Amino acid sequence: MATGEATVTSSVAPFDFISDQRFRDSLVADYGEIATCLERRAWKAVHVLAGSIIEAILVDYLVTSDYKKKSGQDPLTFDLFKAIEACKAEGVLSNRAAELSSVIRGYRNLIHPGRVVRLNEKIDANSGIVAKALVDMVIDEIRAGRKQKYGYTAEQILLKLESDDSALSIFSHLLNETNEFERARLILEVLPDRYFFYDNHLYPVAERLRTAFRRVFDSLPDEIRTKAVKRFVTILKEQPGEEVLKYETAFFQGRDLKYLTTQEAALVKEHLLHRLGSEITVELCFTAVGMASFLNPSETARYIHILIRAMVRGKGESIRNIARSTLSDEYYYSQLEQQERIKSLVDSKRLEYSEADLGGTANMLKELLDSWSEEIPF
């Protein structure tokens, strides 16, 4: 896709309240087949598919809402009409929807092996159309009921981010209504997987996904954050460079090194230092910030010298500015011992430039050191 924003696909709606992707994909396929059967006037097929979808989403709701624990009955053993009665009792299915279910009362008979049973079920255009309408009604009611009792699913959050350019302004409120399991799914699966759908990271939607990822990440316990960061390590080891670059600039930050083992952190640090030394970019600096706190003395010297070089000789003002900003951020984010090390490295470079009669560059570094001696600005 060369221009414009990517289009939201139908893989999310109308079953965005179903958390299991394979189950959701199966329902989406069945729902699409209903439309095809309606067009071809295949009324029996509409009836069978409608009954199957309704039964599946009702039982799924009962399973995910711990109905078995509350009632002592296993919803996986329910037939359609027992599932309807249970959901009605749970307050997520209206009387109207329950009454209309009589339209598909005999849907199982349509695939019954007995000749008499099958022939006794008469299906016409009217019942086929009503069956499809009933599917939509049940979907809407279960979606609303699940949202009220369960909160938003990861797919519903994704759909909001993709379809509303103001979604981030209310994102904290959405997260408050999203349980931990679904928030974990957002950073472990849903947001990263969807991000790769966009072939240009500058799409407004892609930017919203990146921002949302970090906000969700910060809302979760360390156990889940660790899983998310380790996914980057796996990508770094196993995926092509283009995918590594895209993932790390969107979903990794230098401060995330604290969630890795010593061996994993060493791998990531070497990778980032190599990339920074090869060609520093604005995006890469944003990714690296926070890394200095996890570097040993030799790694620190390497990192600081890369930033100083970019600060004084970077290609373009934006690179020079981001290098200076990153250098200051690393100083302020570091503990006292690392701060002293960073100051010493910068001062050493200042002396080198001064001795080489590069007064302007030396003064630039002196100004930076002087700014660090002032009160911390945040």
C-alpha positions as CSV (number, residue, x, y, z in Angstrom):
1,M,0.0,0.0,0.0
2,A,1.8,3.1,-1.2
3,T,-0.4,6.0,-0.1
4,G,-3.2,6.6,2.3
5,E,-4.2,4.6,5.3
6,A,-4.8,0.9,5.3
7,T,-8.4,-0.2,5.6
8,V,-9.7,-2.0,8.6
9,T,-10.6,-5.6,7.6
10,S,-13.6,-7.6,8.5
11,S,-11.6,-9.9,10.7
12,V,-12.4,-7.8,13.7
13,A,-16.2,-7.1,13.4
14,P,-18.9,-8.3,14.0
15,F,-17.3,-10.8,16.4
16,D,-14.9,-8.4,18.1
17,F,-16.2,-9.6,21.5
18,I,-14.8,-13.1,20.9
19,S,-11.2,-13.3,22.3
20,D,-10.1,-16.6,20.8
21,Q,-8.8,-15.8,17.3
22,R,-9.4,-19.2,15.7
23,F,-12.9,-19.4,17.1
24,R,-13.6,-15.8,15.9
25,D,-12.3,-16.5,12.4
26,S,-14.5,-19.6,12.2
27,L,-17.6,-17.5,13.2
28,V,-16.6,-14.8,10.7
29,A,-16.4,-17.4,7.9
30,D,-19.8,-18.8,8.9
31,Y,-21.3,-15.3,9.0
32,G,-20.0,-14.6,5.5
33,E,-21.6,-17.9,4.3
34,I,-25.0,-16.8,5.5
35,A,-24.9,-13.7,3.2
36,T,-23.9,-16.0,0.3
37,C,-26.7,-18.4,1.1
38,L,-29.3,-15.6,1.3
39,E,-28.2,-14.4,-2.1
40,R,-28.6,-17.9,-3.6
41,R,-31.9,-18.4,-1.8
42,A,-30.5,-21.4,0.1
43,W,-32.9,-21.1,3.0
44,K,-32.1,-24.3,4.8
45,A,-28.4,-23.5,4.8
46,V,-29.2,-20.0,6.2
47,H,-31.2,-21.7,9.0
48,V,-28.5,-24.2,9.8
49,L,-25.7,-21.6,9.9
50,A,-27.8,-19.1,11.9
51,G,-28.6,-21.8,14.6
52,S,-25.0,-22.9,14.7
53,I,-23.6,-19.3,15.1
54,I,-26.1,-18.4,17.8
55,E,-25.5,-21.5,19.8
56,A,-21.8,-21.0,19.5
57,I,-21.7,-17.4,20.8
58,L,-24.1,-18.1,23.6
59,V,-22.2,-21.1,24.9
60,D,-18.9,-19.1,24.5
61,Y,-20.4,-16.3,26.6
62,L,-21.4,-18.7,29.3
63,V,-18.0,-20.4,29.3
64,T,-16.0,-17.2,29.5
65,S,-18.3,-15.7,32.2
66,D,-17.7,-18.7,34.6
67,Y,-21.3,-19.8,34.4
68,K,-20.2,-23.3,35.4
69,K,-18.7,-22.1,38.6
70,K,-21.8,-20.0,39.5
71,S,-24.4,-22.6,38.5
72,G,-22.8,-25.9,38.7
73,Q,-23.9,-26.7,35.2
74,D,-21.4,-27.1,32.2
75,P,-22.6,-24.8,29.3
76,L,-20.6,-27.0,26.9
77,T,-23.4,-29.6,27.4
78,F,-26.2,-27.2,26.6
79,D,-28.3,-27.3,23.5
80,L,-29.3,-24.1,21.8
81,F,-32.5,-23.5,23.8
82,K,-30.9,-24.2,27.1
83,A,-28.1,-21.8,26.2
84,I,-30.8,-19.2,25.3
85,E,-32.6,-19.6,28.6
86,A,-29.3,-19.4,30.6
87,C,-28.2,-16.2,28.8
88,K,-31.7,-14.7,29.3
89,A,-31.4,-15.5,33.0
90,E,-27.9,-13.9,33.0
91,G,-29.5,-10.7,31.7
92,V,-27.5,-10.6,28.4
93,L,-30.2,-11.8,26.1
94,S,-33.6,-10.0,25.8
95,N,-37.0,-11.6,25.9
96,R,-37.5,-10.6,22.3
97,A,-34.4,-12.4,21.1
98,A,-35.4,-15.5,23.1
99,E,-38.9,-15.4,21.6
100,L,-37.7,-15.1,18.1
101,S,-35.5,-18.1,18.6
102,S,-38.5,-20.2,17.8
103,V,-37.8,-19.4,14.2
104,I,-34.7,-21.6,14.3
105,R,-36.1,-24.2,16.8
106,G,-35.7,-27.0,14.3
107,Y,-32.4,-26.1,12.8
108,R,-30.8,-29.3,14.0
109,N,-33.5,-31.4,12.4
110,L,-32.4,-30.1,9.0
111,I,-29.2,-32.2,9.4
112,H,-30.9,-35.1,11.2
113,P,-30.4,-38.5,9.5
114,G,-34.0,-39.5,10.0
115,R,-36.2,-39.0,6.8
116,V,-39.4,-38.1,8.7
117,V,-37.7,-35.6,11.0
118,R,-36.0,-33.8,8.2
119,L,-39.1,-33.6,6.0
120,N,-41.2,-32.2,8.8
121,E,-39.0,-29.0,8.9
122,K,-40.3,-26.5,6.3
123,I,-38.0,-23.5,5.7
124,D,-38.9,-20.6,3.4
125,A,-37.6,-17.1,2.5
126,N,-39.3,-15.4,5.4
127,S,-37.9,-17.7,8.1
128,G,-34.4,-17.5,6.4
129,I,-34.5,-13.7,6.6
130,V,-35.7,-13.7,10.2
131,A,-33.0,-16.2,11.1
132,K,-30.3,-13.9,9.7
133,A,-31.8,-10.9,11.6
134,L,-31.9,-13.0,14.8
135,V,-28.1,-13.7,14.4
136,D,-27.5,-9.9,14.2
137,M,-29.7,-9.3,17.2
138,V,-28.0,-11.9,19.3
139,I,-24.5,-10.6,18.3
140,D,-25.4,-7.1,19.4
141,E,-26.9,-8.2,22.7
142,I,-24.1,-10.5,23.6
143,R,-21.5,-7.9,22.6
144,A,-23.2,-5.3,24.9
145,G,-23.6,-7.8,27.8
146,R,-20.1,-9.0,27.5
147,K,-18.7,-5.4,27.5
148,Q,-20.8,-4.6,30.6
149,K,-19.7,-7.6,32.6
150,Y,-16.3,-8.5,31.0
151,G,-15.1,-5.2,29.7
152,Y,-13.6,-4.5,26.2
153,T,-11.8,-7.2,24.3
154,A,-8.4,-6.5,22.7
155,E,-10.1,-6.6,19.3
156,Q,-12.6,-3.9,20.3
157,I,-9.7,-1.7,21.5
158,L,-7.9,-2.3,18.2
159,L,-11.0,-1.4,16.2
160,K,-11.4,1.9,18.1
161,L,-7.7,2.8,17.5
162,E,-8.0,2.1,13.8
163,S,-11.3,3.8,13.2
164,D,-11.1,6.9,15.4
165,D,-8.3,9.4,15.1
166,S,-9.2,10.8,18.6
167,A,-9.1,7.4,20.3
168,L,-5.9,8.2,22.3
169,S,-7.6,11.1,24.0
170,I,-9.9,8.7,25.9
171,F,-7.5,5.7,25.9
172,S,-6.9,5.7,29.6
173,H,-10.7,5.4,30.1
174,L,-10.9,2.5,27.7
175,L,-8.1,0.7,29.5
176,N,-9.9,1.1,32.8
177,E,-12.7,-0.9,31.3
178,T,-10.4,-3.6,29.9
179,N,-9.3,-6.5,32.1
180,E,-5.7,-7.6,32.5
181,F,-6.1,-10.6,30.3
182,E,-7.3,-8.5,27.4
183,R,-4.6,-5.8,28.0
184,A,-2.0,-8.5,28.0
185,R,-3.3,-9.8,24.6
186,L,-3.0,-6.3,23.2
187,I,0.7,-6.1,23.8
188,L,1.6,-9.7,23.3
189,E,-0.5,-10.3,20.1
190,V,-3.0,-7.9,18.8
191,L,-1.2,-4.5,18.5
192,P,2.2,-5.9,17.2
193,D,0.5,-8.3,14.8
194,R,-1.7,-5.6,13.4
195,Y,1.1,-3.0,13.2
196,F,2.8,-5.2,10.6
197,F,-0.2,-4.8,8.4
198,Y,0.9,-1.2,7.7
199,D,3.8,-0.9,5.3
200,N,4.6,2.7,6.4
201,H,5.2,3.5,10.0
202,L,4.1,7.1,9.4
203,Y,0.5,6.2,8.9
204,P,-1.5,8.0,11.6
205,V,-3.0,4.6,12.6
206,A,0.4,3.0,13.0
207,E,1.5,5.9,15.2
208,R,-1.6,5.4,17.4
209,L,-0.8,1.6,17.7
210,R,2.7,2.4,18.8
211,T,1.5,4.9,21.4
212,A,-1.2,2.6,22.6
213,F,1.3,-0.2,23.0
214,R,3.4,1.7,25.4
215,R,0.5,2.9,27.5
216,V,-0.9,-0.6,27.8
217,F,2.6,-1.9,28.6
218,D,3.0,0.5,31.4
219,S,-0.4,-0.5,32.9
220,L,0.6,-4.2,33.3
221,P,2.6,-6.1,35.9
222,D,6.3,-7.0,35.3
223,E,5.5,-10.6,34.5
224,I,3.5,-9.6,31.4
225,R,6.0,-6.8,30.5
226,T,8.7,-9.4,30.5
227,K,6.9,-11.6,28.0
228,A,6.4,-8.7,25.7
229,V,10.1,-7.7,25.8
230,K,11.2,-11.3,25.3
231,R,9.2,-11.4,22.1
232,F,11.5,-8.7,20.7
233,V,14.5,-11.0,21.6
234,T,12.9,-13.8,19.7
235,I,12.3,-11.6,16.7
236,L,15.9,-10.3,16.9
237,K,17.2,-13.9,16.8
238,E,14.9,-15.4,14.2
239,Q,13.4,-12.7,11.9
240,P,14.7,-10.7,8.9
241,G,16.4,-7.4,9.6
242,E,13.5,-5.4,8.2
243,E,11.1,-7.0,10.7
244,V,13.6,-6.5,13.6
245,L,13.9,-2.8,12.7
246,K,10.1,-2.3,12.4
247,Y,9.4,-4.0,15.7
248,E,12.1,-2.4,17.8
249,T,11.4,1.1,16.7
250,A,7.7,0.6,17.5
251,F,7.7,-1.5,20.6
252,F,11.0,-1.5,22.3
253,Q,12.8,1.1,24.5
254,G,16.2,1.0,26.2
255,R,14.6,1.0,29.6
256,D,13.0,-2.4,28.8
257,L,16.4,-4.1,29.2
258,K,15.6,-4.5,32.9
259,Y,13.1,-7.3,31.9
260,L,15.8,-9.5,30.2
261,T,18.3,-11.9,31.5
262,T,22.0,-10.9,31.4
263,Q,22.5,-12.9,28.3
264,E,19.5,-11.6,26.5
265,A,20.3,-8.0,27.5
266,A,23.9,-8.4,26.2
267,L,22.5,-9.5,22.8
268,V,20.1,-6.5,22.6
269,K,22.7,-4.0,23.7
270,E,25.2,-5.2,21.1
271,H,22.6,-5.0,18.4
272,L,21.5,-1.5,19.4
273,L,25.1,-0.2,19.7
274,H,26.0,-1.6,16.4
275,R,23.0,0.0,14.7
276,L,23.7,3.3,16.4
277,G,27.3,3.2,15.3
278,S,26.4,2.4,11.7
279,E,23.7,5.1,11.2
280,I,22.0,7.0,13.9
281,T,18.4,8.0,13.2
282,V,15.7,9.9,15.1
283,E,13.7,6.7,15.6
284,L,16.7,4.7,16.8
285,C,17.5,7.4,19.4
286,F,13.9,7.2,20.7
287,T,14.4,3.4,20.9
288,A,17.7,3.6,22.7
289,V,16.8,6.1,25.5
290,G,17.1,4.5,28.9
291,M,19.8,2.0,27.8
292,A,22.7,3.8,29.6
293,S,21.5,2.5,33.0
294,F,22.2,-1.0,31.9
295,L,25.6,-0.5,30.2
296,N,29.0,-1.5,31.7
297,P,31.8,1.1,31.5
298,S,33.1,0.0,28.1
299,E,29.6,-0.1,26.6
300,T,28.9,3.3,28.1
301,A,32.0,4.8,26.5
302,R,31.0,3.4,23.2
303,Y,27.4,4.7,23.5
304,I,28.3,8.2,24.7
305,H,31.0,8.6,22.0
306,I,28.4,7.6,19.3
307,L,26.0,10.2,20.6
308,I,28.7,12.9,20.8
309,R,29.8,12.2,17.3
310,A,26.2,12.5,16.0
311,M,25.7,15.7,18.1
312,V,28.6,17.5,16.5
313,R,28.8,15.9,13.0
314,G,25.3,14.4,12.4
315,K,23.7,14.6,9.0
316,G,21.2,17.3,9.5
317,E,20.0,19.5,12.3
318,S,17.3,16.9,13.4
319,I,20.0,14.3,14.0
320,R,22.3,16.6,15.9
321,N,19.4,17.8,18.0
322,I,18.1,14.3,18.8
323,A,21.6,13.1,19.7
324,R,22.0,16.0,22.2
325,S,18.6,15.3,23.6
326,T,19.3,11.6,24.0
327,L,22.6,12.3,25.7
328,S,20.9,14.6,28.2
329,D,18.1,12.1,28.8
330,E,20.6,9.3,29.4
331,Y,22.4,11.5,31.9
332,Y,19.2,12.4,33.8
333,Y,17.8,8.9,33.8
334,S,21.0,7.3,35.2
335,Q,22.1,6.7,38.8
336,L,24.8,8.9,40.3
337,E,27.7,6.7,39.5
338,Q,26.7,6.4,35.8
339,Q,26.0,10.2,35.7
340,E,29.6,10.8,36.8
341,R,30.9,8.4,34.2
342,I,28.9,10.1,31.4
343,K,30.1,13.6,32.5
344,S,33.7,12.4,32.5
345,L,33.3,11.0,29.0
346,V,31.8,14.2,27.7
347,D,34.4,16.3,29.4
348,S,37.2,14.2,28.0
349,K,35.8,14.7,24.5
350,R,35.5,18.5,25.2
351,L,39.2,18.5,26.0
352,E,40.1,16.6,22.8
353,Y,38.2,19.1,20.7
354,S,39.7,22.0,22.5
355,E,43.2,20.7,22.0
356,A,42.4,20.2,18.3
357,D,41.5,23.9,18.1
358,L,37.8,23.1,17.6
359,G,36.6,25.8,19.9
360,G,33.0,25.8,18.7
361,T,32.6,22.1,19.3
362,A,34.3,22.2,22.6
363,N,32.0,25.0,23.7
364,M,29.0,23.0,22.7
365,L,30.0,20.2,25.0
366,K,30.8,22.7,27.8
367,E,27.3,24.2,27.5
368,L,25.9,20.7,27.8
369,L,28.0,19.9,30.9
370,D,27.0,23.3,32.4
371,S,23.3,22.5,31.8
372,W,23.7,19.3,33.8
373,S,25.1,21.2,36.7
374,E,21.9,23.2,36.9
375,E,18.7,22.0,38.6
376,I,17.2,18.9,36.9
377,P,14.5,20.3,34.6
378,F,11.9,17.5,35.3
